[in-house]
Amino acid sequence: MKLLSILAALALLIVRGGAQAPPDAYLDAARLDSDLKRLAAWGQPSRVRLEPVGTSREGRPIVALRVGDLDRPALDGLPATLAARGAHRPAILLVSGLESDILVGSAVLMHLVATWLDLPEEEFARRFADHDLLILPRVDLDGSERYFRKGARCDLPGAAGSIDQDRDGRDADEDQPLDLDADGLILEMRWPDPEGTFITDEKDPRLLVAADAQHRGRYLRNIEGRDQDGDGEFAEDPAVGVQLDRNFPQGFVEHDLASGPHPMSEPETRALADFVLARPEIAVVVVFGGHDNLAEIPAAESKPPARREPRRAPTAADRKLLEQVAALLAQEGKPFKARDRAAPGSFHDWCYYQLGLPSFAICLFEAQAGESPKAAATSQPNEIGPVSRPAEDALQLEAERVHREAFRPWTAFDHPQLGPVEIGGFEPYVRRNPAATFIAMIAARQERFLAALAAQLPRLGIADLRVTATGPGLYEIELDVVNDGTMPSTTEQAETCRVPLPLQLVLDLPRDRVLQGQVRETLAALPARVGRHAARWLIRGRQGERLAILLAPAHGPLLREEVVLP
Amino acid sequence: MTRRIAVAIALVLLAATGCLRAQLPGELAVPIRFNRYHDQAEINALLDRYQKAFPELARVETIGRSHEGRPLRLITLMNPATGKERDKAAMYIDANVHGNEIQGAEVCLYTIAYLLENHGKQERLTRLLDERVFYILPSVNPDGRDYWISQANTPSSSRSGLRPIDNDRDGLADEDGPNDLDGDGSITMMRQHVGHGGTHKIDPADPRFLVRVGADEDGDWIILGSEGIDDDDDGQLNEDGPGGYDLNRNNPTDWQPEYVQFGAGAYPFSEPETRAVGDFLRAHPNIASLQSYHNAGGMILRGPGAANLPEYPRADVQVYDELGREGERILPFYRYMILHKDLYTVHGGFVNYAAEGLGIISFTNELWNDSQRFQTRETGPDDRKDFNDLVMMGSHYHDWKPFQHPRYGAIEIGGWTKDSGRVNPPFLLEETCHRNTAFTLNQAEHMPKLRFLEAGLEDLGEGLRRVTVAIRNDELIPTRTVQAAANLIGLPDFLELSSPEPFDCHAAAELLGREPELRRRPHLLDRKRLRLEDGLGSRQTRRFEWLVSGPGPFVVEFRSEKGGRQVIPLAP
């Protein structure tokens, strides 16, 4: 027992001594959990804190980290309406791992956390001068475990949970995909059929594309497997549950098994939603996953939604914000376009449309056909600095290499039920999860992007504060509320959905001493840089009296200006 | 004396023929009165007593807890001796999702009492309890109910649950609700005499009331609003009271966020009460029919709840129309209506979720309406006043009394009490209970009822045999609504041929007529098992055949989530 404690103390010493190398690996849920706890224990308590989010369907703890200047004292002596907002400092929420088949985001975030916690004192203080980060590396802990499964794998998306996908009323998951040719991979099958609905892609004959009016279909396709339940369908009831990033209420597709029985039906999505709703300090959301709204920015709405209709496209002003942030991301290399443009029921859309938060979805890696086929075949993560020539971007080259090389050619196979088929296709997971050697490079780029993004946060302040004695015991107070930041104080959609608390200006005086002006004024959103709002009060007071004026932005921080009556 | 004896004999005869059991029998296993309202603790105690008195027919469970921790107590009524719960079509009934709309819980209690107390005594009711399952949740919002009953309220307040919400977005939740300044148990109105420049004057026809002055008149009164003192000192009165959301806008089908639909909640099923009910419905796919009681207005409402949604498919509408028309006969002064067209738009409503999301035939009844006051369709503007004065002996209206208000100074407080307008006066409660129970029980009788009409086994020679069956739904409600079939809601119905001996099945077909060209290939699951996505419609018969080789004996089983299970053996 004693030996154990000595060993534990030694281990702690080693850990605290800086032996905290960034993991740079794809971590299973247990390792991710222990690493999160290790990082939280290793970092100074003033810099990092674990915040529980919830529990996955299979019982795994979903955990977030808060990184920033956590020792900052909350303002005290505040009016009751502002008491809860006194401790707030704007936070950027970083979420990854909403999709079971994309693990690169969590690896990158773990790398970044280790990097941030290892920053020297001054650098850390500079990096986190005016905001915190809330980091949630993996939401779909259960579904992502399939990546680590021994034996043949496939990368069908979905969390844990049994769904009777073929609605045959029998046990769910009774017709799983199988590795028929025993090559260790579950790929795809194709076979010629007069009623085929697919043809080979003219540009890349390895791939199948849907037949159209001009081209008669030649092939049928299916994931590798047999008809194990005798219903004529092949591997149609795999053991996957709901896709979490389709389970949020914005654009939710009803009556779709992959989206779930209803929005927020899953323990993970509900926990994440409650986590966000309980943290009004979240000012910006960044999601690393399978969607993007910065490489291909969604079109702005042509007109505002009709009365009692929800918004379905960003407002023109909010689209400008997307463009502004897309430009920051583009400085770090050409961003990857997501495989699917639409993101029905996604977390990032929920954050923007229903919570009014600036919400950015970033696809960190996606294998794709190269623009120049002769580009270097041996890409290396050798370049960490800003990228000036995207064509030579090592990450792009890697994405092209994977697209080129990770395709197992179609190979004849005698299927026990279908007869001759071909089995082939992309290896599971590799198209969206680059080799672990690229994690540091992606992390470095994203850190520069995130720092630049943080520098653009709205910066609300009080300017030109003037107090004039205008009569016996009468004082006029005037000031301007300004936004010096590069983002508006809130999105335009926040003004519509009214979820973030409004920008409030409070004169901390009893109402009966204020002759003109509002004790508590709710201000409209202030645009970036030029945003300015003039306020004026006429009050009764006495010379030398100290008054407080408070400015409460939606996501913090609360500002207090003291005034001494002349 | 002779007359007394004659009356006594007549009464005995009536009792013997069961006429007295048109409502509840005289001797009740669980004594209960339907001329009073019950708080949640009393409702829970009654449910427990029913379970104790009828252990073979009633089972009480807690399906969740309200925000304040009150149990959501649901009673299941069924006869396990006549079959399994999941093999029987079920009706779900709830009430009081809006805290102030309390009388539905009493209707639920009446339904429970009516079914249990009459089991074994009244033939139709016995058959209902033997053949069907009833899930009854008298109060979906026990917090709101108890708050409305025990605290000062208006007829319309305490609609919400009691999770604190920052309605005025000032950083505090529930900090400025109304205040019962005069301590009379109701939140009534405040008025002030201002001499001139007011908006109102005394009604010349009835000095208890104020009327608005015309453009060229000078009023001497103003109305300050409902009783309150502006607790948060923000210049607004009663703008952030208890709760402040709507559980009947918190359901997932066509749910819209708060900026589109007031009261929606943070997300679908964000509230423990709605989520518990939603989980219960999804866990009980045998629910074929549903009723949710509200007040007021005398309406039998169905979806869709919003104009942006399509009208229900024609065959489903026919079912609703037949039930709705029947309801209008059972419930005098009630009208059968479509929510968004005839009442107002509801996004995220409960019956919309049940109907459109889960494929259940679903109604909301709005209990009590103005015509019930004087039992006539002809209603007038003075009915409420006259009913108070002539029938309620003045108990629904509190006369104005002076009050010294901390902000406004000398004012007067008075007006309509909380029980004056939306809930039945207790003496008119029992009829509402019985008629609405009758409406739901008729509906429960209309739930799918299946039987095999024919079953045959024909030898075609060379070892080939033809199995034919005809299965019929004798009732109005289909096993699968058209909406359910179109949206692949729940499981389809299945028809399966089996045998203890090995056999080959060569073909299966649905017979649309006697001729071979009218044989349609059904959707097969391993040939012996047919998938009937559209189930059995209203009073529909479907015929099927299989061509098989095998010794038999054969068994055909029809299995339907909402229609139950039927088996027929086919001996060679």
Interface residues (C-beta under 8 A of the other chain):
Chain A: A80 T81 L82 A83 A84 R85 D164 R167 D168 G169 D229 G230 D231 G232 F248 P249 F252 E254 H255 P261 H262 P263 M264 S265 A273 L277 R308 E309 P310 Y353 Q354 T496 C497 R498 V499 L501 P502 Q504 R511 R520 T522 A552
Chain B: D166 R169 D170 G171 L172 E175 D232 D233 D234 G235 P252 T253 W255 Q256 P257 E258 Y259 V260 Q261 A266 Y267 P268 F269 S270 G278 R282 A306 N308 T345 H347 G357 N487 L488 I489 L491 P492 F494 L524 L525 D526 R531 R559
